[in-house]
């Protein structure tokens, strides 16, 4: 029986959090026992229950620790596992000092870190991340292997992290299609205007997701007389700015911000297409969730690198102008996609 420790900051709303929940639902607990260490008690997602899965809640480190060099943060910390022996310790977060310190301090034979984003582009775009990177970049050399959520982020991470020839394997996010199909069938007090092309996106309203880039493209549809409505599921720090942009472009009658939804899938299932124009991603799990529900995908060309097998659009507005309501939206259980992920996950964790 393999012993695995996983360190994650929280299970609030977010792609990283959902990715971990999907992995916990996928793991074969007849072959391993898993301890998940969290530094926040609030949980947005439903967690699996199994006698070989233990969730442990710990207090977070003081905020100032984020501005300490990793070696100093490590020296000030203790082993939060109580000295338990593990075969693998995983920093699933890769952003927070608590998670890296926890995985490094743990008595483990192997240490693995998940990489969820294109850190090279993220460093170029986000000053706050550059500051955090300056302090925590020393952690990477203490890990034995890395899991990148898409092949498109591996080279950039290797260049920036200075991890030399350490193994980096691509393990895309597992998609729990059974959950998606089940939840999509649940009732919801929401309806769309069937006379319009109903489009949607889902994600955090922040610089990375590029919803500010999408709004001018939607204005082109409005100007061309295309009958459409766009729904955005999610929330985030840039929502006030996005609301202001929507008003300034005169899109209030064409765009609805739905906020975070505990069950977004009935909303998605009513749509005619899924749109995403992120500046960069790690992968874009929402793309695959929409694909599972049979939605036509309209993603910007740059997102192809993070989602092999899915074609992007050179011109989002032109693609949407040509789009028609789909006659059918057959579900896709992503069986081959998920099977390959499971094989890679077992190999990485040596199960």
C-alpha positions as CSV (number, residue, x, y, z in Angstrom):
1,X,0.0,0.0,0.0
2,X,1.6,3.2,-1.2
3,X,1.5,6.2,1.2
4,X,0.9,9.6,-0.5
5,X,0.8,13.1,0.9
6,X,-0.7,15.9,-1.1
7,X,-0.3,19.6,0.0
8,X,-2.8,22.1,-1.4
9,X,-3.7,25.6,-0.1
10,X,-7.5,25.2,-0.2
11,X,-10.5,23.8,-2.0
12,X,-12.2,27.1,-2.7
13,X,-13.6,27.9,-6.2
14,X,-10.8,27.5,-8.8
15,X,-9.4,25.3,-11.5
16,X,-6.5,24.0,-9.4
17,X,-8.9,23.0,-6.7
18,X,-11.3,21.2,-9.1
19,X,-8.3,19.5,-10.7
20,X,-7.3,18.0,-7.3
21,X,-10.9,16.9,-6.5
22,X,-11.0,15.1,-9.9
23,X,-7.7,13.3,-9.1
24,X,-9.0,12.3,-5.7
25,X,-12.1,10.8,-7.3
26,X,-9.9,8.9,-9.8
27,X,-7.3,7.4,-7.5
28,X,-7.4,3.7,-6.8
29,X,-7.6,3.6,-3.0
30,X,-7.1,-0.2,-3.0
31,X,-3.4,0.5,-4.0
32,X,-2.7,3.6,-1.9
33,X,-3.6,5.7,1.1
34,X,-3.7,9.4,0.6
35,X,-3.4,12.2,3.2
36,X,-4.4,15.7,1.8
37,X,-3.1,18.6,3.8
38,X,-5.1,21.8,3.4
39,X,-4.5,25.3,4.9
40,X,-8.1,26.5,4.7
41,X,-11.2,24.9,6.0
42,X,-13.6,26.4,3.4
43,X,-14.5,23.8,0.8
44,X,-16.5,24.6,-2.4
45,X,-16.4,21.1,-3.9
46,X,-17.8,17.7,-2.8
47,X,-15.0,15.5,-1.7
48,X,-14.9,11.7,-2.1
49,X,-15.1,9.6,1.0
50,X,-12.9,6.6,1.5
51,X,-11.2,4.9,4.5
52,X,-7.9,5.4,2.8
53,X,-8.4,9.1,2.1
54,X,-7.8,11.5,5.0
55,X,-8.2,15.3,4.9
56,X,-6.1,17.2,7.4
57,X,-6.7,20.9,8.0
58,X,-3.7,23.0,9.1
59,X,-3.3,26.7,10.0
60,X,-1.7,28.7,7.2
61,X,1.7,30.3,7.6
62,X,1.7,34.0,8.5
63,X,1.4,36.2,5.4
64,X,4.9,37.6,5.7
65,X,6.4,34.1,5.0
66,X,5.5,34.7,1.3
67,X,8.1,37.4,1.3
68,X,10.9,35.1,2.7
69,X,13.3,33.2,0.6
70,X,12.3,29.6,0.5
71,X,15.3,28.3,2.4
72,X,14.5,30.6,5.3
73,X,10.8,29.7,5.2
74,X,11.9,26.1,5.3
75,X,14.2,26.6,8.2
76,X,11.4,28.3,10.3
77,X,8.9,25.5,9.6
78,X,8.3,22.1,11.1
79,X,7.1,18.8,9.6
80,X,3.3,19.1,9.7
81,X,2.9,15.4,9.1
82,X,4.3,14.4,12.5
83,X,7.1,12.4,10.9
84,X,4.8,9.9,9.0
85,X,6.7,8.0,6.2
86,X,5.4,8.6,2.7
87,X,6.4,7.1,-0.7
88,X,5.5,10.4,-2.5
89,X,4.9,13.9,-1.2
90,X,3.1,16.2,-3.7
91,X,3.0,20.0,-3.8
92,X,-0.2,20.3,-5.8
93,X,-0.3,24.1,-5.6
94,X,3.1,25.3,-6.7
95,X,2.3,28.9,-5.6
96,X,2.1,28.8,-1.8
97,X,5.1,28.4,0.6
98,X,3.0,26.2,2.9
99,X,2.6,23.6,0.2
100,X,6.2,23.5,-0.9
101,X,7.5,23.5,2.6
102,X,5.1,20.8,3.6
103,X,6.2,18.5,0.7
104,X,9.9,19.2,1.3
105,X,9.7,18.7,5.1
106,X,7.7,15.5,4.8
107,X,9.6,12.2,5.3
108,X,9.1,11.1,1.7
109,X,11.1,9.0,-0.8
110,X,10.0,11.2,-3.7
111,X,8.8,14.8,-4.0
112,X,6.7,15.9,-6.9
113,X,5.3,19.4,-7.8
114,X,2.4,20.1,-10.1
115,X,2.8,23.1,-12.5
116,X,-0.6,24.6,-13.5
117,X,0.3,27.6,-15.6
118,X,2.6,29.0,-18.3
119,X,5.0,30.5,-15.8
120,X,7.1,32.1,-18.4
121,X,4.2,34.2,-19.7
122,X,2.8,34.7,-16.3
123,X,6.1,36.2,-15.1
124,X,6.0,38.6,-18.0
125,X,2.4,39.6,-17.3
126,X,2.0,39.7,-13.6
127,X,4.2,41.9,-11.3
128,X,2.8,40.3,-8.1
129,X,3.8,36.9,-9.4
130,X,7.3,38.1,-10.2
131,X,7.7,39.2,-6.6
132,X,6.5,35.9,-5.2
133,X,8.7,34.0,-7.7
134,X,11.8,36.0,-6.5
135,X,11.3,34.6,-3.0
136,X,10.1,31.0,-3.7
137,X,12.2,30.1,-6.7
138,X,14.7,28.2,-4.6
139,X,12.2,25.5,-3.9
140,X,12.3,23.9,-7.4
141,X,15.6,22.2,-7.0
142,X,14.3,20.4,-3.9
143,X,11.8,18.4,-6.0
144,X,12.5,15.2,-7.8
145,X,9.9,15.4,-10.6
146,X,7.3,17.8,-12.0
147,X,3.8,17.3,-13.5
148,X,2.8,19.9,-16.1
149,X,-0.9,20.1,-17.0
150,X,0.0,20.5,-20.6
151,X,3.0,19.9,-22.9
152,X,2.9,23.6,-23.9
153,X,4.1,24.8,-20.5
154,X,7.1,22.5,-20.0
155,X,9.8,24.3,-21.9
156,X,9.0,27.7,-20.4
157,X,9.0,26.2,-16.9
158,X,12.3,24.4,-17.4
159,X,13.9,27.7,-18.7
160,X,12.6,29.8,-15.8
161,X,12.9,27.3,-12.9
162,X,16.4,26.1,-13.7
163,X,15.6,22.5,-13.0
164,X,18.0,21.1,-15.5
165,X,17.3,17.6,-16.6
166,X,14.8,16.7,-13.8
167,X,11.9,14.8,-15.3
168,X,8.8,16.8,-16.2
169,X,5.8,14.8,-17.4
170,X,2.7,16.2,-19.0
171,X,-0.4,15.1,-17.1
172,X,-3.5,17.1,-18.3
173,X,-6.4,17.6,-15.8
174,X,-8.6,14.6,-15.4
175,X,-12.2,15.4,-16.4
176,X,-15.0,13.7,-14.3
177,X,-17.5,13.3,-17.1
178,X,-19.8,11.2,-15.0
179,X,-20.2,14.1,-12.6
180,X,-20.7,16.5,-15.4
181,X,-23.4,14.5,-17.1
182,X,-25.2,13.8,-13.8
183,X,-25.1,17.5,-12.7
184,X,-26.0,18.8,-16.1
185,X,-29.4,17.0,-15.8
186,X,-30.3,18.7,-12.5
187,X,-33.0,21.4,-12.6
188,X,-32.0,25.1,-12.5
189,X,-34.0,28.3,-12.6
190,X,-32.4,29.5,-15.8
191,X,-33.5,29.8,-19.4
192,X,-32.0,31.2,-22.6
193,X,-33.6,33.0,-25.6
194,X,-33.6,30.2,-28.2
195,X,-33.9,32.8,-31.0
196,X,-30.3,33.8,-30.2
197,X,-26.9,32.2,-30.4
198,X,-26.2,31.6,-26.8
199,X,-22.5,31.6,-25.9
200,X,-20.8,31.2,-22.6
201,X,-17.5,31.1,-20.8
202,X,-16.4,30.1,-17.4
203,X,-13.5,31.1,-15.2
204,X,-12.1,33.7,-12.8
205,X,-12.5,37.3,-13.9
206,X,-8.9,38.4,-14.0
207,X,-6.2,39.6,-16.3
208,X,-5.1,36.1,-17.4
209,X,-8.5,35.0,-18.6
210,X,-8.7,37.9,-21.1
211,X,-12.4,38.6,-20.9
212,X,-11.5,42.2,-21.6
213,X,-10.1,41.0,-24.9
214,X,-13.4,39.2,-25.7
215,X,-15.8,42.1,-25.2
216,X,-14.6,44.1,-28.2
217,X,-15.0,40.9,-30.3
218,X,-18.6,40.6,-29.0
219,X,-19.2,44.2,-29.9
220,X,-18.4,43.3,-33.5
221,X,-21.2,40.7,-33.4
222,X,-23.6,43.2,-32.1
223,X,-22.6,45.8,-34.8
224,X,-23.1,43.1,-37.5
225,X,-26.6,42.4,-36.3
226,X,-25.8,38.9,-35.1
227,X,-28.5,37.8,-32.6
228,X,-26.5,36.4,-29.7
229,X,-26.2,36.5,-25.9
230,X,-23.0,35.8,-23.9
231,X,-23.1,34.4,-20.4
232,X,-20.0,34.4,-18.1
233,X,-20.0,32.0,-15.2
234,X,-17.4,33.1,-12.6
235,X,-16.2,36.0,-10.5
236,X,-13.0,37.7,-9.6
237,X,-11.0,40.9,-8.9
238,X,-11.5,42.4,-12.4
239,X,-15.3,42.1,-12.3
240,X,-15.9,45.9,-11.7
241,X,-13.6,46.8,-14.6
242,X,-15.4,44.3,-16.8
243,X,-18.8,45.6,-15.9
244,X,-17.6,49.1,-16.8
245,X,-16.3,47.9,-20.1
246,X,-19.5,46.1,-20.9
247,X,-21.4,49.3,-20.3
248,X,-19.0,51.5,-22.3
249,X,-19.3,49.1,-25.3
250,X,-23.1,49.1,-25.0
251,X,-23.2,45.4,-24.5
252,X,-25.5,45.3,-21.4
253,X,-28.3,43.7,-23.4
254,X,-26.0,41.1,-24.8
255,X,-23.8,40.0,-21.9
256,X,-24.8,38.5,-18.5
257,X,-22.4,37.9,-15.7
258,X,-23.8,34.9,-13.7
259,X,-21.2,34.9,-11.0
260,X,-19.9,31.6,-9.4
261,X,-22.3,28.7,-9.6
262,X,-22.0,25.7,-7.4
263,X,-23.3,23.6,-10.3
264,X,-22.4,25.3,-13.6
265,X,-23.2,22.4,-15.8
266,X,-27.0,22.9,-16.4
267,X,-26.1,26.4,-17.5
268,X,-23.4,25.1,-19.9
269,X,-25.7,22.5,-21.3
270,X,-28.2,25.1,-22.5
271,X,-25.6,27.0,-24.5
272,X,-24.7,26.9,-28.3
273,X,-21.0,27.4,-27.9
274,X,-18.2,27.9,-25.5
275,X,-15.7,30.8,-25.9
276,X,-12.3,31.4,-24.2
277,X,-9.8,34.1,-25.1
278,X,-7.3,33.7,-22.2
279,X,-4.0,35.5,-22.6
280,X,-2.3,32.3,-21.4
281,X,-3.2,29.1,-19.5
282,X,-1.8,26.0,-18.0
283,X,-4.4,24.0,-19.8
284,X,-7.9,25.3,-19.5
285,X,-10.0,22.6,-17.9
286,X,-13.2,24.4,-18.7
287,X,-12.6,23.8,-22.4
288,X,-12.7,20.1,-21.8
289,X,-15.7,20.3,-19.6
290,X,-17.5,22.2,-22.4
291,X,-16.3,19.6,-24.9
292,X,-17.7,16.8,-22.8
293,X,-21.1,18.5,-23.0
294,X,-20.9,18.6,-26.8
295,X,-20.5,22.4,-27.1
296,X,-18.8,23.8,-30.2
297,X,-15.5,25.4,-29.0
298,X,-14.3,28.9,-30.0
299,X,-10.9,29.4,-28.4
300,X,-8.2,31.9,-29.3
301,X,-5.3,30.4,-31.4
302,X,-2.8,30.7,-28.6
303,X,-4.7,28.2,-26.5
304,X,-3.9,25.4,-28.9
305,X,-0.5,25.0,-27.3
306,X,-2.1,24.1,-24.0
307,X,-4.8,21.8,-25.4
308,X,-3.5,19.4,-28.0
309,X,-6.2,18.1,-30.3
310,X,-8.4,21.2,-30.0
311,X,-8.3,23.8,-32.8
312,X,-8.2,27.5,-32.0
313,X,-9.6,30.4,-34.0
314,X,-7.4,33.0,-35.8
315,X,-10.3,35.5,-35.6
316,X,-12.8,35.0,-32.8
317,X,-15.3,37.5,-34.1
318,X,-15.3,36.0,-37.6
319,X,-15.7,32.5,-36.2
320,X,-18.7,33.6,-34.0
321,X,-20.3,35.5,-36.9
322,X,-20.2,32.3,-38.9
323,X,-21.4,30.2,-36.1
324,X,-24.9,28.6,-36.1
325,X,-26.9,26.9,-33.4
326,X,-25.8,23.3,-33.3
327,X,-28.5,20.7,-34.4
328,X,-27.2,18.3,-31.8
329,X,-24.7,18.3,-28.9
330,X,-23.6,14.7,-28.4
331,X,-21.9,14.1,-25.1
332,X,-18.3,13.0,-25.1
333,X,-17.1,10.9,-22.2
334,X,-13.4,11.7,-23.0
335,X,-12.6,8.0,-22.3
336,X,-9.3,7.9,-24.3
337,X,-8.2,11.3,-22.9
338,X,-8.9,10.3,-19.3
339,X,-7.3,6.8,-19.7
340,X,-4.0,8.3,-20.8
341,X,-4.1,10.7,-17.8
342,X,-4.7,7.8,-15.4
343,X,-1.7,5.8,-16.9
344,X,0.6,8.8,-16.5
345,X,-0.6,9.6,-13.0
346,X,0.0,6.0,-11.9
347,X,3.5,6.0,-13.3
348,X,4.4,9.3,-11.7
349,X,3.1,8.3,-8.3
350,X,4.6,4.8,-8.8
351,X,1.3,3.1,-8.1
